[in-house]
């Protein structure tokens, strides 16, 4: 599943970018601060989603 236009608002210590949309938090591999990403979901939990670009 592809999702468009997730803006990276923070970076974690492990290098993943943090974005927010639809009242969920997205942890995105290889993302840069301020970047707007098209993502592919790799793991979905109740309160957060892990994804890659």
C-alpha positions in Angstrom: 0.0 0.0 0.0 1.4 3.4 -1.0 0.7 6.6 0.8 1.6 10.1 -0.5 2.7 13.3 1.2 3.8 12.3 4.7 6.0 15.2 6.0 8.9 14.3 8.2 8.7 16.4 11.4 11.4 14.7 13.5 14.3 12.2 13.3 14.8 9.3 15.8 18.2 8.3 17.1 18.1 5.2 14.9 17.8 7.4 11.8 14.1 6.9 11.0 12.0 9.9 10.2 8.8 10.6 12.1 5.7 11.8 10.3 2.0 12.2 11.3 -1.2 11.7 9.3 -4.7 10.5 10.0 -4.1 10.6 13.8 -1.3 8.0 13.5 2.5 8.3 13.8 4.6 7.0 10.9 8.2 5.8 11.4 9.9 6.0 8.0 13.3 4.5 7.1 15.9 6.6 5.3 13.9 9.9 5.6 15.3 13.4 6.1 13.9 16.1 8.3 11.4 18.3 6.4 11.1 15.9 3.5 7.7 15.0 2.1 7.6 11.3 1.3 5.6 8.8 -0.7 5.8 5.7 1.5 5.1 1.9 1.5 3.8 0.5 4.8 5.9 -2.4 6.1 4.2 -2.9 9.6 1.0 -1.5 11.0 0.2 -1.4 14.7 -2.7 0.2 16.7 -1.0 3.6 17.3 1.8 3.7 14.8 2.9 2.6 11.3 6.4 1.6 10.1 7.2 2.3 6.5 9.9 2.8 3.9 10.3 5.3 1.1 
